[in-house]
Amino acid sequence: MEQLILPFVGLDVKYIRGCMYNSNGRECTRYGEFKLWESFYRSSSGFNGYFCYCIDCHNKDNLKRKKERAYSEEVIEAWENLENKYSYGDIGPDGRIFHRYSKHRSMKNNFEVWLSVEQFQKLEDKKEFHRKQIEAIKDKRKRGEVNSEGMYFYGYVPSRPSFGYELWLTKDDFSRRLFNDGMAKYLYVSLDCHGGKDERRSEIIGLSEGELYDYIESQFVDGMSWDNRSEWHVDHILPLSAVDNLEDTKHLWYFENLRPMWGPENISKSNKHCPKQLEEYLTKRRAAK
Ligand SMILES: [Zn+2]
């Protein structure tokens, strides 16, 4: 955004905490440049209804913070080794309620986000409100419906109240989302029978959501496509039924053990596998951990 710096401020100059201001604008507290009021973001708590530093400085700060976060290896490492001690709704020793882990929060505080009882209640009320709104309209549209712009209806989501909660995606995004949600459910169910999940999906699979989608696509054999998704399933080369604990189940979810295979999910292939091959695979995966 172009910003005007006034060469001549005028005569009606006053001061607020050492910074000049008048009816036209004020000095930005960051670098002391005089700028028009429209060069500042509005802030209900700020002087004259604006922030004390200009939009330029605001954006520079945000960018700097983003860069620092993006490039700090220390933070990335701490985030990756984060122990998921708390889950949503846990009550802390000080009576505050656990919300989530956020990479943007302080590393010293273990990236934890805690809310007061009132904040938490507000959030829950909001969720409940959106849930009810969606409940009332949820039969209006069917997943996969295509509109006149060629967009595919995925579902109703609480994050989009101003769009009638409707989530429309391009054909490509639709099949990605469908695939990823399906895999998440499948992964969760298979880990849950061995005591639940305590690790992020991307860590278990070794690929991000998008990468897994591309990887599976790269393994397509004759005629497979996202358009005939119902005719093939994601198969575990070494079957999940071959192991009986959480750790090994996770190893079998590593992407190298996944491939697309013709045939619907419920007709499971023979669970025969070579014990030697399994042992070799698990030894390799354990060593890689
Ligand atoms: Zn500034």
Residues whose N, C-alpha, C, O or C-beta is under 5 A from the ligand:
A	BS01	ZN	C28 R30 Y31 Y53 C54 C57
